[in-house]
Structures are given as C-alpha cells and as structure tokens.
Amino acid sequence: MNSCIVAKEFLTKSLLNVALPSLAGAGFEAFLRRTAGEILDIAVREVISDLDRIIFDEETSDVTS
C-alpha cells in the first residue's frame, strides 16, 4: 500500500515539473516543490518502517519457531 503512495508522489512530482512553470509563479512553484518533497520524505519513511516491521516480524517468527 505504501509503495503505491511513493509511486503516486513520483508521478505527481513529474507532472509538476512539466505543468507548473506555465501555471504558477516561481514562489508558488517553490512551495509546491517543497511540499512534494516533504510528502516523499514521509512516504519513504513509512515504506522503511513497514519493511523494518516485516523483516523483524519474520526474524522473530524464525527464532520462536
């Protein structure tokens, strides 16, 4: 599920790179880029957290089995 968020944000950022220069001023474009960057940071942290949980749950299961 979280990998879908990352993919969506990547595609959104790609769209922003093409569409923003003609639709908004430089200040607004910078704001949107910072916001997209923050969203990507959060999404990546969530994916890493999910992977850590999966890996450690599997290791715990292997040890207790």
C-alpha positions as CSV (number, residue, x, y, z in Angstrom):
1,M,0.0,0.0,0.0
2,N,2.7,2.5,0.9
3,S,4.7,1.7,-2.3
4,C,1.6,3.0,-4.1
5,I,1.9,6.3,-2.3
6,V,5.5,6.6,-3.3
7,A,4.7,5.8,-7.0
8,K,1.8,8.3,-6.9
9,E,4.0,11.0,-5.4
10,F,6.8,10.3,-8.0
11,L,4.2,10.7,-10.8
12,T,2.8,13.8,-9.3
13,K,6.3,15.4,-9.0
14,S,7.0,14.5,-12.6
15,L,3.7,16.3,-13.6
16,L,4.6,19.3,-11.5
17,N,8.0,19.6,-13.3
18,V,6.1,19.9,-16.7
19,A,2.9,21.8,-15.8
20,L,4.0,24.3,-13.1
21,P,6.2,26.7,-15.0
22,S,3.3,27.7,-17.2
23,L,0.6,27.7,-14.5
24,A,2.0,29.4,-11.4
25,G,4.6,31.9,-10.2
26,A,8.0,31.0,-9.0
27,G,7.1,31.4,-5.3
28,F,4.1,29.1,-5.6
29,E,6.2,26.6,-7.6
30,A,8.8,26.5,-4.9
31,F,6.1,26.0,-2.3
32,L,4.7,23.1,-4.2
33,R,8.1,21.5,-4.7
34,R,8.9,21.8,-1.0
35,T,5.5,20.2,-0.2
36,A,6.1,17.4,-2.7
37,G,9.5,16.8,-1.2
38,E,8.0,16.6,2.3
39,I,5.4,14.2,1.1
40,L,8.0,12.0,-0.5
41,D,10.1,12.1,2.7
42,I,7.1,10.9,4.8
43,A,6.2,8.2,2.2
44,V,9.8,6.9,2.2
45,R,9.9,6.8,6.0
46,E,6.6,4.9,6.0
47,V,7.9,2.3,3.5
48,I,11.1,1.9,5.5
49,S,9.0,1.4,8.7
50,D,6.8,-1.2,7.0
51,L,9.9,-3.1,5.7
52,D,11.5,-3.0,9.1
53,R,8.4,-4.3,10.7
54,I,8.1,-7.1,8.1
55,I,11.7,-8.1,8.4
56,F,11.8,-8.1,12.2
57,D,8.5,-9.9,12.4
58,E,9.9,-12.6,10.1
59,E,13.1,-12.8,12.2
60,T,11.1,-13.1,15.4
61,S,8.9,-15.8,13.9
62,D,12.0,-17.7,12.7
63,V,13.6,-17.5,16.2
64,T,10.4,-18.6,18.0
65,S,9.7,-21.4,15.6
